[in-house]
Amino acid sequence: MDPLSLSLAIAPLLLASAKLTKQISEFVDGYKNAPITLTSICTECKLIHVALCKIQGLVYEGNTVLTARLSSEKSLRDAFDDALTGCRMTVAAVDVEIRKLIDSEGFNGSRKAEIGFKRKLRYVWKEDLMQSLLDQTRGQMGSIQVLISLLQSETLAEILRLVQINKVPLQKNFSKARSLRSSQGFEDASSTFDSDGRSIAHDVIPIYEEQLQRSTVYQRAQAATARDLLAENFELTGAKYILEEKVDDLKQKIRLKESLLSELKGQIDDLKQKIGLKESILSELKGQIAVKDAENAYVVFEHQQIDDASKKKELKKDQLIATLNDTVLELRQSQDRSNQSQSRHEWPIATSTDEAVDLKRQAQQLDPHDLPTLKLLILGLTSGRNQALQSAVEMGNLDMVRMLRGFGARLRELPLSAVADGYEAIVEILIRDDVDISHPRLLECAVINGHSGIAKALSSKDRRLCLSNKEHDPSHVLSKAPLEAASFSGLTDSLLQMLQDGPVQPTNILLTSLCYAVCNSQGACVRILLDYLVHKVDQWSIDTHTMFRRAMDFVVCIGDANMIALFKKTDYDRNMWPSLKKKTTGDFRLMDLTEVIEFEQAVEGSSVPNTRLVLRRRSMRARSGMTHHETCSDGRETDSQETDSQGRDSQETDSQKTDRQER
């Protein structure tokens, strides 16, 4: 075995170990939880590759002592043969097993993954084989280190001593490698290294050339050739590694480009979705624009109609102004003919020519759409300022009221419509003047309709109004149409307290409101009024008791259970009834204390229809002056005494009157 043959034998091992190291490293790096045995095998393969590179470098340098004895000393040649052949078989065995593992896992090295449970079980099943491969690679590493020591020795004695010491370990490692190959059956090892387990020396050294190889000339030529081949081998190996690195870089770039391409595809899909969304929004906006265009067209059409209406109103205004001109002309002619003046407060017209001219000037400054004001002006010029003021108050035209008041228009009394409609500003203007507010229903109207400001102004007037009891009679109240429920929204505690604090106690107004509330089944209003009348009114007159009793009688007659319960809970002072039982008002006689007790017992013990029937008949007989009758359980009554025929005639007449009033 010469240095050239040794270099040729080491070169395939270098390539095989480098390839195996790369495969194992990629497989280990590709899985997050790779077994520790594979990592150890990868490390040992790297060490073997480095050691083989070291041996090739030492052969390239040339050791004359070892080279001279390599062909002649059989023990030295056998040592190299056992170490290199065992290393080749071990690397082949590891390569085949790793290839099986990679093929079974389907590993491509593109990304990190995790080994599944079944694959872990398969690996555990081969753990003994992997451990034996690891031990064998470690042993072959020891054999290669022995070769490195031999190549670094300087004397023949030292070389022979090392060979003698390591002879047995080298043979033992070679035997283990051969037994491992034969027992595990690596059939495809020859495909990778073209080796069937024969010795390297038998593959490269013919026996008949042994004498020729011992010559100095041949050894020098062989060393030069080996140096050249080693240099070329190093260059080819370096170029191969460079090409492999470039290929790996290109693969990584390709993977990166693929990932970028996938990201770009995702972004394109997102952009398409956004474009579709924008298109849908654009279509909606187009629809909205179309709707807006239609609305604008309709608005333009309405504006045209409004312009036409404005033109018509302008025409009417011109006609009214023409009428004003004619009226002013007639006033001038009548002023020339008339020498008498009329009173300022009378209804006929008392407008001078200058005042008519002022009215005309103000009419020209008014809004053309304010036709009611123009009509009031014409009314003031034709029929009189007072009548125009009356119409302006009823219409609630505050500006016209102020203008007519400036021209001296006056009213005789405050209109009820102004109070009912709540024209507070107009009412305040008229109250400050000498307007008659003695109408008995003004304050009542303000209270019922909830106009607290008007009620306060009316109650604080210097000349107090005197209310007539006839206006608050329940028959008068009940004969009217039922009021709206909103009419009682102003009957609050603050308004009642304000009325009580005034100089006049408007108890009759509150009783009238109570009758209205009962008629309209306004429970909340009835509760407020009952609480105020019973607990807050200090002085009760006969009329007050009369109104209160009539309200109670009417509640029972209409059969409203909720109202009956409210009156039943009223803490009424019964001690006042005996002193008033002989006093009457009109054709109504108050019930005495016994009748009150019977009334309460009837309310407590009877149903609502029977109570209503009994008390209605009792009220009819009480008003006609008849004696009381006993009440049967079925609602019928029996007479205890009868008067004479004349009494019956008068009774029949009074009864008919009562029925007529109740109807």
LOSERO-781606 format. One record per residue (C-alpha): x, y, z; residue number from 1. Coordinates in pm, 1 decimal. Each point is the difference from the previous one (the first is absolute). Example, Ala and Ser with C-alpha at 12.3 -4.5 7.8 and 13.67 -1.06 7.14 Angstrom:
// residues 2
u:v:w:i
1230.0:-450.0:780.0:1;
137.0:344.0:-66.0:2;
This chain:
// residues 663
u:v:w:i
0.0:0.0:0.0:1;
155.2:325.8:-119.4:2;
-106.6:359.5:89.6:3;
-192.6:31.0:-327.4:4;
-206.0:-308.7:71.5:5;
-55.9:122.9:353.9:6;
-122.3:338.2:-127.6:7;
-231.1:-168.1:-250.8:8;
-144.7:-215.6:277.6:9;
-60.6:297.8:231.2:10;
-170.9:224.3:-262.3:11;
-330.2:-200.2:-20.4:12;
-14.5:-12.0:379.0:13;
31.5:380.2:12.9:14;
-290.8:48.0:-240.6:15;
-215.3:-262.3:169.6:16;
60.3:138.1:349.9:17;
-70.0:357.6:-116.2:18;
-325.9:-103.8:-168.9:19;
-108.1:-205.7:299.7:20;
77.1:285.5:240.1:21;
-209.6:241.4:-206.1:22;
-296.6:-238.1:-18.7:23;
-2.7:-67.2:373.0:24;
44.5:370.7:80.9:25;
-292.9:103.2:-222.6:26;
-217.5:-272.6:147.9:27;
84.4:101.0:357.7:28;
-49.9:371.1:-74.8:29;
-329.9:-68.1:-176.3:30;
-169.8:-140.6:310.4:31;
-50.1:177.9:328.6:32;
19.0:-316.1:211.4:33;
255.3:-216.2:-183.0:34;
151.1:-288.0:206.3:35;
329.9:60.9:174.0:36;
150.7:-315.2:-158.3:37;
-25.5:149.9:-348.2:38;
169.7:316.0:123.6:39;
287.9:-208.0:142.3:40;
37.2:-197.7:-325.5:41;
11.3:327.7:-193.5:42;
278.3:126.6:229.0:43;
205.2:-320.8:-41.9:44;
-36.6:14.2:-378.9:45;
130.1:356.4:2.2:46;
301.6:-111.1:208.0:47;
68.3:-288.8:-241.5:48;
-10.7:239.3:-294.7:49;
242.8:238.3:171.8:50;
234.4:-287.2:90.7:51;
-1.1:-134.0:-357.8:52;
84.4:349.1:-125.0:53;
289.9:4.2:247.9:54;
126.1:-338.6:-126.5:55;
-20.4:117.7:-360.8:56;
195.3:311.7:89.4:57;
273.4:-204.9:171.3:58;
23.6:-232.9:-301.3:59;
28.1:304.1:-224.2:60;
290.5:132.0:210.6:61;
179.0:-334.9:-31.5:62;
162.6:-197.1:289.0:63;
305.9:-179.8:-146.6:64;
34.8:-240.8:290.5:65;
-362.3:-114.3:-16.7:66;
-6.7:3.0:-381.7:67;
313.1:-216.3:-22.7:68;
-138.0:-259.7:242.5:69;
-365.9:8.0:-114.7:70;
53.0:-254.6:-277.2:71;
253.4:-222.2:177.9:72;
-149.7:-20.1:349.6:73;
-310.4:-218.7:-9.7:74;
-112.3:101.4:349.0:75;
7.6:367.9:-93.6:76;
-192.5:-66.5:-318.7:77;
-257.7:-211.7:184.4:78;
-51.1:277.4:255.0:79;
-87.5:251.9:-273.2:80;
-212.2:-262.0:-178.4:81;
-204.1:-90.5:311.7:82;
-58.6:362.7:102.9:83;
-106.6:132.9:-342.0:84;
-208.2:-304.9:-96.9:85;
-186.0:2.9:336.0:86;
-61.8:371.5:-34.5:87;
-143.1:-51.5:-350.4:88;
-238.9:-275.4:113.9:89;
-113.6:200.7:305.2:90;
-71.2:312.5:-205.5:91;
-189.9:-212.6:-252.2:92;
-214.0:-154.9:275.6:93;
-83.2:339.4:152.4:94;
-80.3:145.0:-344.2:95;
-246.4:-276.7:-84.1:96;
-181.5:27.4:334.2:97;
-23.4:379.4:-17.7:98;
-133.0:-24.1:-355.5:99;
-273.2:-239.2:114.1:100;
-93.9:233.1:283.1:101;
-17.3:303.5:-231.2:102;
-208.1:-186.2:-258.3:103;
-244.2:-127.4:264.1:104;
-46.8:348.6:150.1:105;
-49.2:174.4:-335.5:106;
242.9:272.3:105.3:107;
73.8:281.2:-245.4:108;
192.4:240.7:228.5:109;
-222.7:298.9:-85.6:110;
-130.5:71.2:347.1:111;
21.9:-116.1:359.1:112;
-252.8:-261.7:104.2:113;
-65.6:-240.6:282.1:114;
40.9:-376.8:-14.2:115;
-336.0:-168.5:43.1:116;
-88.3:-254.8:265.1:117;
11.0:-299.0:-238.7:118;
334.3:108.8:-139.3:119;
137.4:30.2:353.8:120;
-112.8:-356.1:67.1:121;
173.6:-115.5:-320.1:122;
318.6:176.2:105.2:123;
-15.5:-149.8:350.8:124;
-32.8:-339.7:-164.9:125;
335.0:67.6:-181.8:126;
173.3:161.6:295.7:127;
233.4:-298.7:52.9:128;
113.1:10.4:-362.5:129;
63.9:373.6:19.9:130;
198.4:-41.8:319.8:131;
214.3:-274.0:-156.1:132;
65.4:224.7:-300.6:133;
103.8:279.4:236.5:134;
239.1:-231.2:186.8:135;
147.0:-125.2:-328.2:136;
61.0:353.6:-130.6:137;
176.4:86.4:324.3:138;
219.2:-311.0:-34.6:139;
89.8:84.8:-360.0:140;
89.7:349.7:113.5:141;
251.1:-157.5:238.2:142;
149.2:-207.1:-284.7:143;
40.0:309.8:-218.1:144;
173.6:180.1:288.7:145;
249.4:-290.5:13.8:146;
74.6:53.5:-370.5:147;
56.6:370.3:63.5:148;
247.6:-86.9:277.1:149;
186.6:-236.3:-235.0:150;
25.0:265.3:-271.4:151;
131.2:253.2:251.9:152;
273.9:-234.6:136.2:153;
359.8:82.3:-97.4:154;
182.3:-328.5:71.7:155;
-62.7:-353.2:-113.8:156;
21.7:-135.0:354.4:157;
-276.3:227.3:116.7:158;
-214.6:-100.0:-299.9:159;
46.1:-371.8:69.9:160;
-67.2:49.2:370.1:161;
-331.9:179.4:-74.5:162;
-97.9:-271.5:-247.7:163;
73.7:-270.9:256.2:164;
-197.4:179.1:271.9:165;
-309.5:77.9:-215.4:166;
-5.4:-318.9:-203.8:167;
-263.8:-172.4:210.2:168;
-239.1:304.3:25.8:169;
24.8:54.7:-375.1:170;
-84.8:-361.9:-75.3:171;
-280.8:8.2:254.8:172;
-157.7:311.3:-157.5:173;
31.7:-156.9:-345.9:174;
-169.0:-319.3:120.3:175;
-286.9:194.7:158.0:176;
-55.8:194.1:-322.7:177;
-5.3:-321.0:-206.2:178;
-233.2:-178.3:244.2:179;
-232.6:303.4:8.1:180;
-21.1:-2.9:-377.6:181;
-62.0:-372.0:-23.9:182;
-257.5:-8.8:284.1:183;
-207.2:305.4:-105.4:184;
16.9:-67.8:-373.7:185;
102.6:326.0:-168.8:186;
-47.5:-124.4:-358.0:187;
29.5:339.8:-167.9:188;
337.9:96.2:157.6:189;
177.6:-84.0:-325.1:190;
-220.6:241.7:-189.0:191;
132.3:286.1:205.5:192;
366.6:-91.4:37.4:193;
32.2:-290.8:-248.6:194;
131.8:-220.6:276.0:195;
-84.4:-356.6:98.4:196;
205.6:0.9:318.8:197;
329.6:-88.1:-159.9:198;
326.9:155.2:116.2:199;
111.4:326.0:-151.1:200;
346.2:-143.0:-51.9:201;
-137.3:-279.9:-221.6:202;
-189.7:252.8:-209.7:203;
298.6:222.3:-77.8:204;
327.6:-189.9:39.2:205;
102.1:-276.6:-243.6:206;
271.6:-225.7:144.5:207;
222.7:-0.9:-307.9:208;
47.9:374.2:28.5:209;
137.9:-16.3:352.2:210;
365.2:8.0:-106.2:211;
-61.0:289.9:-235.4:212;
-167.4:201.2:268.9:213;
306.1:-32.0:225.1:214;
220.5:190.2:-244.9:215;
83.3:362.4:84.5:216;
-85.5:133.6:-345.4:217;
-342.7:-158.2:6.8:218;
-66.0:124.2:351.1:219;
97.9:356.3:-97.5:220;
-218.2:-10.8:-311.4:221;
-277.2:-152.9:201.9:222;
33.0:273.8:264.8:223;
-10.5:272.6:-265.4:224;
-300.2:-158.7:-165.1:225;
-166.6:-35.4:337.9:226;
66.4:364.3:75.4:227;
-154.1:102.5:-330.3:228;
-297.0:-227.3:48.0:229;
-46.9:119.5:354.2:230;
13.3:359.9:-116.7:231;
-257.8:-70.8:-267.6:232;
-205.4:-195.2:251.8:233;
8.9:292.8:240.1:234;
-98.5:236.3:-277.9:235;
-283.5:-226.4:-112.5:236;
-113.8:-51.9:356.2:237;
6.0:374.2:64.2:238;
-182.6:68.2:-323.8:239;
-254.6:-265.4:90.3:240;
-55.2:153.5:340.9:241;
-30.4:344.1:-157.9:242;
-249.6:-133.6:-251.6:243;
-196.6:-172.5:274.1:244;
-6.5:321.1:201.9:245;
-116.4:191.2:-304.6:246;
-264.1:-262.1:-64.1:247;
-114.4:27.8:360.6:248;
-8.1:377.5:-26.8:249;
-200.1:-24.4:-318.7:250;
-239.9:-242.2:165.0:251;
-44.0:236.1:293.5:252;
-53.4:289.9:-237.3:253;
-252.5:-205.9:-193.4:254;
-183.4:-82.6:323.8:255;
11.6:367.6:97.7:256;
-133.1:99.6:-340.3:257;
-274.5:-259.2:30.6:258;
-96.7:133.5:342.7:259;
5.2:356.0:-135.3:260;
-206.4:-114.0:-296.8:261;
-255.6:-160.0:231.4:262;
-12.6:319.9:204.9:263;
-45.8:203.0:-316.6:264;
-280.5:-231.8:-106.7:265;
-164.9:50.5:338.8:266;
39.8:375.9:-32.2:267;
-144.8:-14.9:-351.1:268;
-299.4:-193.1:132.9:269;
-44.7:258.0:276.0:270;
21.6:280.1:-254.0:271;
-258.6:-175.3:-215.1:272;
-231.0:-27.8:299.8:273;
54.8:366.5:83.1:274;
-63.4:93.9:-362.1:275;
-322.0:-200.5:5.7:276;
-101.5:171.0:322.7:277;
83.7:340.0:-147.7:278;
-200.8:-84.0:-309.3:279;
-299.1:-98.7:213.1:280;
35.4:323.3:198.7:281;
30.6:191.4:-327.0:282;
-317.7:-161.2:-130.5:283;
-177.8:90.2:324.7:284;
128.0:356.6:-30.6:285;
-124.4:13.1:-357.1:286;
-339.9:-116.8:121.1:287;
2.3:262.3:274.6:288;
103.2:264.5:-252.9:289;
-289.6:-103.1:-219.6:290;
-234.5:25.6:298.8:291;
145.0:340.6:86.9:292;
-46.5:113.7:-358.9:293;
-361.9:-107.9:14.9:294;
-42.2:179.0:333.3:295;
164.3:312.1:-141.6:296;
-232.5:-10.7:-297.7:297;
-293.9:-30.8:237.2:298;
135.7:289.0:210.6:299;
36.7:212.2:-312.9:300;
-357.4:-84.4:-89.5:301;
-114.5:96.4:350.4:302;
197.9:324.1:-21.4:303;
-173.5:77.9:-325.3:304;
-333.8:-62.0:165.6:305;
106.0:219.1:294.3:306;
103.6:272.5:-242.4:307;
-337.0:-24.8:-169.7:308;
-170.7:21.5:339.4:309;
218.1:299.2:89.0:310;
-99.1:170.1:-320.9:311;
-364.9:-63.2:79.6:312;
48.6:142.3:349.7:313;
176.9:301.5:-147.9:314;
-299.3:48.1:-225.8:315;
-232.7:-25.5:300.2:316;
216.5:247.1:187.0:317;
-20.0:242.6:-290.9:318;
-374.2:-40.9:-0.7:319;
-14.8:63.5:375.2:320;
222.5:306.7:-33.5:321;
-225.6:123.1:-277.7:322;
-291.3:-51.2:235.6:323;
191.9:200.1:260.4:324;
50.5:279.9:-250.8:325;
-368.4:5.7:-78.0:326;
-78.4:-1.6:371.3:327;
236.5:292.1:64.2:328;
-162.0:191.5:-285.5:329;
-343.1:-64.5:144.0:330;
123.8:107.6:343.0:331;
122.5:330.5:-137.9:332;
-329.8:60.5:-173.1:333;
-196.4:-95.6:312.0:334;
222.9:222.2:216.2:335;
-82.7:296.9:-217.2:336;
-371.0:-69.5:38.2:337;
-0.6:-94.5:367.8:338;
59.5:249.5:280.2:339;
-92.7:-221.6:290.6:340;
239.1:-228.1:181.6:341;
-86.0:-322.7:167.1:342;
112.4:-132.0:333.8:343;
322.6:-183.6:20.6:344;
-145.5:-309.7:164.3:345;
-302.5:-45.5:-226.2:346;
-18.4:-266.2:-265.4:347;
-48.6:222.9:-312.9:348;
306.7:111.6:-189.4:349;
190.7:295.8:141.2:350;
308.9:-2.2:-218.5:351;
136.4:325.4:-138.1:352;
162.2:43.5:-338.4:353;
349.4:24.0:149.3:354;
-52.8:-320.2:199.1:355;
-125.4:-176.3:-312.4:356;
312.1:114.2:-185.6:357;
216.2:-136.4:283.6:358;
-188.2:-329.9:-13.6:359;
54.5:-14.6:-374.6:360;
372.3:69.0:42.1:361;
32.2:-275.1:259.3:362;
-198.3:-236.2:-220.7:363;
249.7:51.0:-283.7:364;
285.6:-101.5:234.1:365;
-164.5:-326.6:103.8:366;
86.8:-345.9:-126.8:367;
-201.5:-80.3:-316.1:368;
-76.8:-345.2:146.1:369;
-161.0:153.0:312.8:370;
-347.5:30.2:-153.2:371;
-189.1:-25.2:334.7:372;
173.9:317.1:120.6:373;
-96.7:183.1:-319.3:374;
-357.4:-112.7:44.8:375;
7.2:134.7:355.1:376;
129.5:331.7:-132.3:377;
-284.1:19.7:-250.0:378;
-240.8:-92.4:280.1:379;
146.8:279.1:211.5:380;
-44.7:251.7:-282.0:381;
-348.0:-107.4:-99.1:382;
-175.1:-125.5:314.5:383;
192.4:163.4:283.8:384;
315.1:-38.5:203.1:385;
-176.5:-157.0:297.0:386;
-152.1:-275.8:-208.2:387;
336.7:-60.1:-166.6:388;
159.4:-26.6:345.3:389;
-269.7:-250.3:103.4:390;
82.7:-211.9:-307.3:391;
376.1:31.8:59.0:392;
-40.1:-119.1:361.4:393;
-210.0:-297.6:-109.2:394;
258.5:-87.3:-268.8:395;
292.5:40.8:240.5:396;
181.0:253.6:-221.4:397;
221.0:174.6:257.1:398;
162.9:243.4:-246.1:399;
-337.6:113.9:-130.7:400;
-129.9:42.1:356.3:401;
293.2:223.3:88.1:402;
-40.5:207.2:-318.5:403;
-375.1:46.7:47.1:404;
51.2:84.3:368.0:405;
245.5:265.6:-115.5:406;
-273.3:152.2:-213.6:407;
-235.0:11.3:300.4:408;
-211.5:-311.7:-53.6:409;
-168.8:-123.2:319.5:410;
-205.3:-299.8:115.6:411;
-296.7:3.7:234.1:412;
76.2:-337.2:158.0:413;
260.6:-274.6:-11.0:414;
-100.4:-274.4:-251.3:415;
-37.7:-349.9:138.6:416;
166.9:-145.3:-313.3:417;
326.5:182.4:73.9:418;
12.2:-158.1:346.4:419;
-93.5:-346.5:-128.4:420;
263.8:6.4:-276.6:421;
270.1:117.8:240.9:422;
94.7:330.2:-165.6:423;
187.5:114.7:312.1:424;
179.4:295.2:-161.4:425;
-325.9:135.5:-144.8:426;
-186.2:-53.3:329.2:427;
271.6:187.1:190.9:428;
-28.3:295.3:-243.1:429;
-377.4:12.6:39.6:430;
4.8:-43.5:380.8:431;
222.8:305.9:35.0:432;
-270.4:205.5:-177.7:433;
-348.4:79.1:118.8:434;
-141.5:-327.7:-126.8:435;
-292.8:-152.6:183.3:436;
104.4:-339.3:144.9:437;
-310.4:-59.2:210.3:438;
-107.0:-288.2:-220.6:439;
-54.8:-282.0:253.1:440;
155.1:-276.7:-211.3:441;
337.1:158.3:-87.3:442;
192.5:-129.7:300.9:443;
-181.5:-332.3:-16.6:444;
99.1:-37.7:-366.5:445;
363.6:83.6:78.0:446;
15.0:-252.7:285.1:447;
-165.5:-284.8:-188.8:448;
217.6:50.3:-309.8:449;
316.1:17.3:209.2:450;
101.9:358.1:-88.4:451;
164.5:84.7:331.7:452;
142.3:332.1:-122.9:453;
-341.9:130.0:-106.0:454;
-160.6:-132.1:320.2:455;
260.5:178.5:209.4:456;
-52.0:324.1:-195.4:457;
-378.3:-21.7:35.9:458;
12.3:-78.4:372.3:459;
238.6:290.8:71.2:460;
-210.4:263.4:-178.2:461;
-85.3:301.6:218.5:462;
-370.2:-31.6:-74.4:463;
-88.7:-351.5:106.3:464;
-265.2:-188.5:-189.7:465;
-315.3:-118.4:175.6:466;
-78.5:-355.3:-99.3:467;
-360.3:-101.0:-46.4:468;
-110.7:-326.7:155.9:469;
-235.6:-67.3:-288.1:470;
294.9:-36.1:-234.2:471;
134.6:-283.4:218.3:472;
-318.5:-194.8:44.6:473;
59.9:-371.5:-71.5:474;
-299.2:-10.5:-232.0:475;
158.1:281.0:-198.2:476;
333.8:-181.6:-3.6:477;
-138.8:-343.2:-87.4:478;
-208.1:136.5:-285.1:479;
318.1:101.7:-184.2:480;
200.1:-225.1:-227.7:481;
271.6:-205.9:175.4:482;
337.9:171.5:10.0:483;
321.7:-149.8:-125.6:484;
227.9:-176.6:246.0:485;
277.8:247.5:-81.4:486;
-216.7:280.8:143.9:487;
88.5:-117.1:352.3:488;
378.0:-12.9:-51.2:489;
38.0:345.4:158.0:490;
-171.3:-92.3:327.6:491;
316.3:-49.3:200.6:492;
78.4:61.6:364.5:493;
194.9:315.6:-81.4:494;
-294.7:151.6:-190.6:495;
-245.5:-82.9:277.5:496;
236.3:142.3:260.1:497;
31.1:318.3:-207.6:498;
-377.5:35.0:-12.0:499;
-28.8:-57.8:374.5:500;
259.5:267.1:78.9:501;
-201.9:264.9:-189.2:502;
-242.2:240.1:168.8:503;
-301.2:-185.0:-146.5:504;
-64.4:-365.4:86.4:505;
-122.9:-150.3:-330.2:506;
-157.6:-304.4:161.3:507;
-290.9:-2.9:-245.3:508;
245.8:-13.6:-288.5:509;
168.1:-303.8:154.1:510;
-337.6:-167.3:57.1:511;
-91.4:63.0:-360.8:512;
333.7:-151.2:-100.6:513;
-83.1:-294.7:225.8:514;
-330.5:-50.6:-184.9:515;
178.7:17.2:-334.5:516;
261.0:-249.6:121.9:517;
-270.1:-240.0:121.9:518;
-184.1:26.2:-333.2:519;
319.8:-88.2:-188.5:520;
119.0:-270.7:248.5:521;
323.6:184.8:69.5:522;
107.6:-188.5:312.0:523;
325.1:187.1:56.9:524;
-174.2:338.1:-26.7:525;
-281.6:-112.1:233.3:526;
255.4:-116.9:255.7:527;
182.3:337.2:-5.4:528;
-322.8:199.9:28.4:529;
-142.0:-215.7:281.2:530;
321.1:30.2:198.2:531;
4.1:376.3:-49.4:532;
-370.1:57.7:73.0:533;
-15.7:-218.0:313.1:534;
336.3:75.6:161.2:535;
97.3:349.7:-122.5:536;
-323.4:201.2:-21.1:537;
-69.2:150.7:341.2:538;
-348.5:149.7:-39.2:539;
-282.5:-197.7:-153.7:540;
-318.3:176.5:-97.0:541;
-339.9:-151.0:-65.9:542;
67.1:27.5:-371.6:543;
327.9:-181.5:44.8:544;
-168.8:-289.5:180.4:545;
-270.1:-3.3:-263.5:546;
249.2:-30.2:-282.5:547;
200.1:-266.3:182.4:548;
-311.0:-206.6:77.0:549;
-123.8:26.6:-355.5:550;
337.7:-121.4:-123.5:551;
-23.5:-298.3:236.0:552;
-355.5:-71.0:-111.9:553;
100.9:14.9:-363.6:554;
291.6:-239.0:61.0:555;
-237.0:-258.7:144.4:556;
-254.3:52.2:-278.3:557;
247.3:-64.3:-280.1:558;
126.0:-313.0:179.0:559;
373.2:63.4:-38.0:560;
163.2:-235.8:250.9:561;
334.6:181.8:-6.7:562;
-166.0:336.2:70.6:563;
-209.7:-154.0:279.6:564;
318.9:-132.0:160.0:565;
156.7:346.3:-17.4:566;
-302.4:167.2:164.4:567;
-21.0:-279.4:255.2:568;
357.9:67.4:115.4:569;
-75.6:372.1:45.6:570;
31.5:106.2:363.5:571;
-311.3:221.7:-1.3:572;
-100.4:188.9:313.9:573;
-334.3:-155.2:99.5:574;
-50.7:232.6:296.2:575;
-86.6:283.0:-236.0:576;
-298.7:-182.3:-150.5:577;
-255.1:28.0:287.3:578;
32.0:378.4:11.0:579;
-70.2:20.4:-371.2:580;
-275.5:-256.0:-41.1:581;
-284.3:254.0:18.6:582;
164.6:236.8:-245.9:583;
-77.5:-40.3:-364.6:584;
112.5:160.4:-320.4:585;
-258.5:18.1:-277.1:586;
-190.1:-324.6:-32.1:587;
269.7:-215.0:153.9:588;
-16.9:-118.1:361.8:589;
316.0:-124.1:168.3:590;
-1.1:-350.3:138.4:591;
29.8:-25.2:375.3:592;
255.6:-202.7:192.5:593;
-214.2:-315.5:-7.4:594;
-21.3:15.3:-376.1:595;
374.1:45.7:-22.5:596;
54.3:-313.1:208.5:597;
-248.5:-191.9:-214.7:598;
180.9:130.4:-307.7:599;
333.8:-132.8:126.3:600;
-151.1:-333.8:103.0:601;
-157.9:-36.0:-341.3:602;
331.0:70.9:-164.7:603;
180.5:-253.1:222.2:604;
-256.4:-282.9:-4.9:605;
-166.9:18.3:-338.8:606;
120.0:-47.0:-350.4:607;
37.3:300.4:-222.6:608;
-320.8:-43.8:-214.1:609;
-230.7:-47.7:307.4:610;
160.0:292.2:183.6:611;
-44.3:220.3:-301.5:612;
-368.9:-91.1:-31.3:613;
-77.6:44.9:370.4:614;
178.5:331.2:42.1:615;
-134.8:140.4:-323.6:616;
-357.1:-62.2:112.2:617;
80.2:131.0:346.8:618;
142.5:317.4:-153.0:619;
-313.0:45.5:-208.2:620;
-227.5:-32.8:303.3:621;
224.8:214.9:216.6:622;
-22.5:282.4:-250.6:623;
-377.6:-31.6:-24.3:624;
-49.3:11.5:379.5:625;
-125.1:-358.3:42.9:626;
65.4:-212.6:305.4:627;
267.1:-266.7:-19.4:628;
-78.0:-353.7:-106.1:629;
143.7:-325.2:112.2:630;
218.6:-184.7:-243.6:631;
-58.9:-367.2:-78.7:632;
275.8:-248.0:-73.3:633;
-87.0:-27.6:-368.9:634;
23.0:376.3:-52.2:635;
-374.4:78.2:23.6:636;
-148.6:255.5:244.6:637;
-331.4:-3.4:204.5:638;
-172.2:313.3:117.7:639;
-40.4:40.2:375.9:640;
-235.2:294.7:-19.1:641;
-188.9:180.1:-271.7:642;
-108.4:356.1:-10.1:643;
-321.5:131.7:-135.7:644;
-83.0:34.3:-367.6:645;
116.9:358.5:-10.1:646;
338.7:-101.2:139.8:647;
21.5:-273.6:-260.1:648;
-72.1:247.1:-277.5:649;
271.1:234.3:122.5:650;
228.7:-297.3:46.0:651;
-60.8:-112.5:-355.7:652;
70.4:347.3:-128.6:653;
326.7:27.0:193.0:654;
98.4:-350.5:-104.9:655;
-54.9:81.8:-363.6:656;
209.9:313.2:43.4:657;
277.3:-200.4:162.5:658;
-4.7:-260.4:-277.2:659;
16.6:273.8:-258.3:660;
295.8:159.2:176.0:661;
177.2:-333.3:28.8:662;
-55.7:-70.9:-368.8:663;
